Amino acid sequence: MKREYWFVIITYIAMQLSTIVGVPILTVIGLKLGYPADEVAMKSGAYWIVISFFVALLLVLFFMREDMKNDVNVRNKASIPVSVGWAIAGVFLALFSQSIAGAIEQMLGIKPGSENTQQILSLIEHVPLVIFVSSVIGPILEEIIFRKIIFGSLYKRFNFFISAFISSVIFGLAHFELVHILLYSAMGFTFAFLYVRTKRILVPIFAHIAMNTLVVVFQSVYRDDIEKMVREMENAMAFIGGLL
């Protein structure tokens, strides 16, 4: 693996761990500036996410600058019109794979809903700028790391299935929701397919951004209705289980 790839991975890991130091620092600053303690407690974590993700993105783009220049000369890349078509189709493929994985999880007795998504929605309520992080910066970082670097490096040695499987599982584990590993892996396979099909990392980046944006906006607008629907589904399943 290239040296700059390791720099990118280390940057991503450091960003994830930086909350241990960053949040307390922002908390102290907020309290010294005279903001209410409860407000500081709610917003310090959200603001640190914005800061750490933005800094990480700048560092990653810096480390990848030469690699991105070399990508311009990659052969057999899909044409721009074809890439645009796959980028748009990729949004529906990602949503479809997510729905299939979600249905399988329900069959296995796994409750629908993501704690990560709920935490993000809660942070957005306090700091709306978090929506830009979850919908744009996050997907860019994840596609560069999990598809271009990890999947791309594996794909040079193994076939598509093995490379996509390993990188997708790592992608799922990185979200710290082991119960939804199937859901994240399904999305990982979809984005890996888009990358291989077009040889343009911008295609899975676009699909990932669009999917995250749709999910966050939809759940933000219809949050109460979704929670009500989930409760009704759980009650219905419990009733059916009782009959059986």
PLY file of the C-alpha trace (Angstrom):
ply
format ascii 1.0
element vertex 244
property float x
property float y
property float z
element edge 243
property int vertex1
property int vertex2
end_header
0.00 0.00 0.00
1.25 3.47 -0.84
2.70 5.58 1.95
0.15 8.36 1.44
-2.63 5.79 1.83
-1.36 4.98 5.31
-1.32 8.70 6.11
-4.97 8.91 5.08
-5.96 5.90 7.20
-4.08 7.27 10.22
-5.79 10.65 9.73
-9.21 8.97 9.69
-8.49 6.97 12.84
-7.09 10.06 14.59
-10.23 11.98 13.64
-12.42 9.27 15.19
-10.38 9.26 18.41
-9.99 13.03 18.60
-13.32 13.45 20.40
-11.60 12.20 23.55
-9.57 15.40 23.63
-11.53 17.78 21.44
-14.92 17.68 23.16
-13.53 18.46 26.65
-11.53 21.36 25.19
-14.62 22.86 23.54
-16.58 22.28 26.75
-14.05 24.23 28.80
-13.94 27.04 26.23
-17.72 27.25 26.12
-18.03 27.43 29.90
-15.33 30.10 30.14
-17.15 32.17 27.53
-20.20 32.13 29.78
-22.51 29.81 27.85
-24.98 27.73 29.90
-23.60 24.36 30.96
-26.48 22.37 29.46
-26.08 24.14 26.11
-22.33 23.55 26.11
-22.85 19.86 26.92
-25.23 19.45 23.99
-23.29 21.40 21.38
-19.61 20.73 22.14
-19.73 17.23 20.65
-21.55 18.44 17.55
-19.15 21.31 16.93
-16.15 19.04 17.38
-17.54 16.66 14.75
-17.77 19.57 12.32
-14.23 20.75 13.10
-12.56 17.31 13.10
-14.24 16.11 9.90
-13.41 19.33 8.07
-9.74 19.19 9.14
-9.55 15.50 8.26
-10.97 16.18 4.79
-8.36 18.88 4.13
-5.55 16.55 5.23
-6.87 13.64 3.18
-7.16 15.77 0.04
-3.61 17.01 0.65
-2.23 13.48 1.01
-4.16 12.29 -2.05
-3.27 15.20 -4.34
-0.71 13.26 -6.42
-2.89 10.18 -6.52
-5.81 12.20 -7.83
-3.62 13.66 -10.57
-2.63 10.16 -11.65
-6.29 9.11 -11.76
-6.80 11.47 -14.68
-4.64 9.19 -16.82
-6.32 5.91 -15.80
-7.36 3.91 -18.84
-10.76 2.39 -19.55
-12.61 4.87 -17.35
-16.28 5.24 -18.12
-17.15 8.30 -20.13
-18.62 11.29 -18.33
-22.21 10.66 -19.59
-21.99 6.99 -18.59
-20.50 7.92 -15.22
-23.31 10.40 -14.59
-25.82 7.69 -15.44
-24.23 5.21 -13.05
-23.98 7.88 -10.33
-27.72 8.49 -10.54
-28.55 4.79 -10.84
-26.20 4.14 -7.93
-28.44 6.09 -5.58
-31.33 3.72 -6.32
-29.04 0.68 -6.18
-27.79 1.75 -2.75
-31.32 2.34 -1.46
-32.47 -0.98 -2.94
-29.59 -2.94 -1.41
-30.21 -1.20 1.90
-33.90 -2.14 1.84
-33.11 -5.78 1.00
-30.53 -5.97 3.79
-33.00 -4.31 6.16
-35.67 -6.87 5.28
-33.23 -9.74 5.94
-32.27 -8.19 9.27
-35.94 -8.04 10.28
-36.34 -11.70 9.34
-33.41 -12.43 11.67
-35.15 -10.56 14.47
-33.02 -7.42 14.30
-35.00 -4.28 15.09
-35.07 -1.60 12.37
-33.46 1.77 12.96
-29.89 2.90 13.40
-28.48 4.37 16.59
-25.91 6.24 14.49
-28.66 7.89 12.46
-30.60 8.84 15.57
-27.50 10.35 17.15
-26.79 12.33 13.99
-30.37 13.62 13.89
-30.07 14.68 17.52
-26.82 16.54 16.79
-28.39 18.23 13.75
-31.17 19.58 15.98
-28.56 21.38 18.09
-26.06 22.24 15.34
-27.60 22.17 11.82
-24.12 22.30 10.23
-23.72 18.63 11.20
-25.99 17.75 8.27
-23.21 18.89 5.90
-20.76 16.61 7.70
-23.01 13.54 7.63
-24.26 14.12 4.09
-21.14 15.39 2.30
-17.83 15.27 4.19
-18.44 11.85 5.75
-19.25 10.10 2.44
-16.24 11.68 0.71
-13.87 10.45 3.42
-15.46 7.00 3.55
-15.35 6.44 -0.21
-11.72 7.52 -0.44
-10.73 5.25 2.45
-12.97 2.20 2.12
-13.42 2.05 -1.64
-10.41 3.72 -3.26
-7.75 2.72 -0.72
-8.89 -0.46 1.05
-11.05 -2.01 -1.69
-8.75 -0.75 -4.45
-5.68 -2.25 -2.78
-7.41 -5.59 -2.21
-8.79 -5.67 -5.76
-5.25 -5.71 -7.12
-4.72 -9.09 -5.42
-8.14 -10.71 -5.18
-11.36 -10.93 -7.15
-14.24 -8.50 -6.76
-16.27 -10.55 -4.29
-13.44 -11.12 -1.82
-12.24 -7.51 -2.07
-15.74 -6.08 -1.71
-16.57 -8.45 1.16
-13.48 -7.58 3.22
-13.69 -3.82 2.59
-17.45 -3.77 3.23
-17.14 -5.60 6.53
-14.44 -3.16 7.62
-16.74 -0.35 6.46
-19.51 -1.76 8.64
-17.29 -2.24 11.68
-16.08 1.36 11.36
-19.65 2.52 12.09
-19.62 0.68 15.45
-23.01 -0.95 14.83
-22.25 -4.65 14.66
-25.94 -5.51 14.71
-26.35 -3.78 11.32
-23.19 -5.19 9.73
-25.29 -6.70 6.92
-26.83 -3.31 6.14
-23.49 -1.54 5.89
-21.92 -4.41 3.96
-24.70 -4.28 1.37
-24.03 -0.59 0.81
-20.30 -1.29 0.67
-20.82 -3.87 -2.09
-22.94 -1.40 -4.05
-20.39 1.41 -3.86
-17.55 -1.00 -4.71
-19.50 -2.14 -7.78
-19.97 1.46 -8.91
-16.25 2.12 -8.49
-15.21 -0.94 -10.48
-17.85 -0.35 -13.15
-16.76 3.24 -13.86
-13.22 3.42 -12.44
-14.17 6.86 -11.12
-14.26 7.32 -7.33
-16.52 10.34 -7.85
-19.35 8.01 -8.88
-19.70 6.14 -5.55
-19.00 9.42 -3.75
-21.99 11.04 -5.48
-24.23 8.03 -4.81
-23.17 7.92 -1.15
-23.72 11.66 -0.68
-27.14 11.53 -2.33
-28.23 8.50 -0.29
-27.09 9.97 3.03
-28.76 13.28 2.22
-32.05 11.60 1.33
-32.01 9.48 4.49
-31.13 12.38 6.82
-33.62 14.81 5.25
-36.40 12.22 5.13
-35.88 11.12 8.73
-35.59 14.72 9.90
-38.89 15.72 8.28
-40.83 12.53 9.03
-39.08 11.50 12.25
-42.24 11.27 14.37
-44.15 9.36 11.68
-41.26 6.88 11.25
-41.02 6.23 14.99
-44.79 5.64 15.11
-44.60 3.26 12.15
-41.73 1.30 13.73
-43.69 0.93 16.98
-46.74 -0.31 15.06
-44.59 -2.83 13.15
-43.06 -4.11 16.40
-46.53 -4.49 17.97
-47.79 -6.31 14.89
-44.82 -8.70 14.90
-45.32 -9.34 18.63
-49.01 -10.09 18.02
-48.22 -12.50 15.16
-45.53 -14.14 17.28
-48.09 -14.66 20.04
-50.53 -16.35 17.65
-47.82 -18.69 16.40
0 1
1 2
2 3
3 4
4 5
5 6
6 7
7 8
8 9
9 10
10 11
11 12
12 13
13 14
14 15
15 16
16 17
17 18
18 19
19 20
20 21
21 22
22 23
23 24
24 25
25 26
26 27
27 28
28 29
29 30
30 31
31 32
32 33
33 34
34 35
35 36
36 37
37 38
38 39
39 40
40 41
41 42
42 43
43 44
44 45
45 46
46 47
47 48
48 49
49 50
50 51
51 52
52 53
53 54
54 55
55 56
56 57
57 58
58 59
59 60
60 61
61 62
62 63
63 64
64 65
65 66
66 67
67 68
68 69
69 70
70 71
71 72
72 73
73 74
74 75
75 76
76 77
77 78
78 79
79 80
80 81
81 82
82 83
83 84
84 85
85 86
86 87
87 88
88 89
89 90
90 91
91 92
92 93
93 94
94 95
95 96
96 97
97 98
98 99
99 100
100 101
101 102
102 103
103 104
104 105
105 106
106 107
107 108
108 109
109 110
110 111
111 112
112 113
113 114
114 115
115 116
116 117
117 118
118 119
119 120
120 121
121 122
122 123
123 124
124 125
125 126
126 127
127 128
128 129
129 130
130 131
131 132
132 133
133 134
134 135
135 136
136 137
137 138
138 139
139 140
140 141
141 142
142 143
143 144
144 145
145 146
146 147
147 148
148 149
149 150
150 151
151 152
152 153
153 154
154 155
155 156
156 157
157 158
158 159
159 160
160 161
161 162
162 163
163 164
164 165
165 166
166 167
167 168
168 169
169 170
170 171
171 172
172 173
173 174
174 175
175 176
176 177
177 178
178 179
179 180
180 181
181 182
182 183
183 184
184 185
185 186
186 187
187 188
188 189
189 190
190 191
191 192
192 193
193 194
194 195
195 196
196 197
197 198
198 199
199 200
200 201
201 202
202 203
203 204
204 205
205 206
206 207
207 208
208 209
209 210
210 211
211 212
212 213
213 214
214 215
215 216
216 217
217 218
218 219
219 220
220 221
221 222
222 223
223 224
224 225
225 226
226 227
227 228
228 229
229 230
230 231
231 232
232 233
233 234
234 235
235 236
236 237
237 238
238 239
239 240
240 241
241 242
242 243
